[in-house]
Amino acid sequence: MVSRGEVWLVTFDPPIGSEIHKTRPALVVSPDDLNRSLPMVTIVPLTSGSHPTRFRVPANFLGRSGLILPEQMRSVDRRRLVKQLGQIDEAVLHRTLAVLRNLFAP
């Protein structure tokens, strides 16, 4: 099963326009009850090759520094999940979820 807070290697190709592309790590942000019942999961990609903004969350994962990109959040079919890489730090997960709430707040 896929769980919130896990980091998976996800294939994003083919992209359109400015969408994230390549196969890269992504953080699962969808709640576990949805992950158990739907064939899709909601993820936010991680990158080590971008610039910070107030909505991007700094993260260290598997010894690499990078950013979580909440503005690139998307739901993907489980077939895009290549393999589980591990679990993100709880504080980073909470910060990411807070940013997502802020993005959608009125």
C-alpha positions as CSV (number, residue, x, y, z in Angstrom):
1,M,0.0,0.0,0.0
2,V,1.0,3.6,-0.6
3,S,1.0,5.9,2.4
4,R,1.0,9.6,3.0
5,G,4.6,10.8,3.8
6,E,6.3,8.1,1.6
7,V,8.6,9.2,-1.2
8,W,8.3,7.2,-4.4
9,L,10.2,7.3,-7.6
10,V,7.5,8.5,-10.2
11,T,7.6,8.7,-13.9
12,F,6.1,12.0,-15.1
13,D,6.6,11.6,-18.8
14,P,5.2,12.7,-21.1
15,P,4.9,16.2,-19.9
16,I,3.1,19.1,-21.5
17,G,4.5,22.7,-21.4
18,S,5.9,23.6,-18.0
19,E,4.8,20.4,-16.2
20,I,7.4,18.5,-14.2
21,H,9.1,15.8,-16.3
22,K,11.5,12.8,-16.1
23,T,11.4,10.1,-13.5
24,R,12.0,11.7,-10.1
25,P,11.1,11.3,-6.4
26,A,7.7,12.5,-5.3
27,L,6.1,12.8,-1.9
28,V,2.7,11.2,-1.4
29,V,0.3,13.8,0.2
30,S,-3.1,12.1,-0.3
31,P,-4.7,10.7,2.8
32,D,-4.3,7.0,3.5
33,D,-8.0,6.3,3.3
34,L,-8.0,7.6,-0.3
35,N,-4.8,5.7,-1.0
36,R,-6.5,2.5,0.1
37,S,-9.6,3.0,-2.0
38,L,-8.6,4.7,-5.3
39,P,-6.2,3.7,-8.1
40,M,-4.7,7.2,-8.0
41,V,-2.4,8.9,-5.5
42,T,-1.8,12.6,-5.1
43,I,1.9,13.5,-5.1
44,V,4.2,16.5,-5.1
45,P,7.6,16.2,-6.8
46,L,11.0,16.7,-5.3
47,T,13.8,18.4,-7.2
48,S,17.4,19.3,-6.6
49,G,17.6,21.6,-9.6
50,S,15.3,24.5,-9.0
51,H,15.2,27.8,-7.1
52,P,13.4,28.5,-3.8
53,T,10.2,30.4,-3.5
54,R,8.0,31.0,-0.5
55,F,5.8,28.1,-1.5
56,R,8.6,25.5,-2.0
57,V,9.6,23.4,1.0
58,P,13.3,22.7,1.6
59,A,14.0,19.0,2.1
60,N,16.8,16.7,2.7
61,F,16.2,13.1,1.5
62,L,18.6,10.3,1.0
63,G,21.5,12.7,1.6
64,R,20.5,15.2,-1.0
65,S,19.2,18.7,-0.5
66,G,16.4,19.9,-2.6
67,L,12.9,21.3,-2.7
68,I,9.4,20.0,-2.6
69,L,7.3,21.6,-5.3
70,P,3.7,22.0,-4.1
71,E,2.7,24.0,-7.1
72,Q,3.4,20.9,-9.2
73,M,1.0,18.7,-7.2
74,R,-0.9,16.2,-9.2
75,S,-2.8,13.0,-9.0
76,V,-1.2,10.1,-10.8
77,D,-2.2,6.5,-11.6
78,R,-0.4,4.0,-9.4
79,R,1.2,2.6,-12.6
80,R,3.5,5.7,-12.6
81,L,4.9,4.7,-9.2
82,V,8.2,2.9,-10.0
83,K,9.5,2.1,-6.5
84,Q,9.3,3.3,-2.9
85,L,12.4,5.2,-1.8
86,G,11.5,5.8,1.9
87,Q,9.7,8.2,4.2
88,I,10.1,12.0,4.4
89,D,10.8,13.6,7.8
90,E,7.5,14.3,9.7
91,A,8.2,18.0,10.0
92,V,8.8,18.3,6.3
93,L,5.5,16.5,5.6
94,H,3.6,18.8,7.9
95,R,5.2,21.9,6.4
96,T,4.3,20.6,2.9
97,L,0.7,20.0,3.9
98,A,0.5,23.5,5.4
99,V,1.8,25.1,2.2
100,L,-0.8,23.1,0.2
101,R,-3.6,24.3,2.6
102,N,-2.3,27.9,2.1
103,L,-2.3,27.5,-1.7
104,F,-6.0,26.6,-1.7
105,A,-7.2,28.9,1.2
106,P,-9.7,31.6,0.3
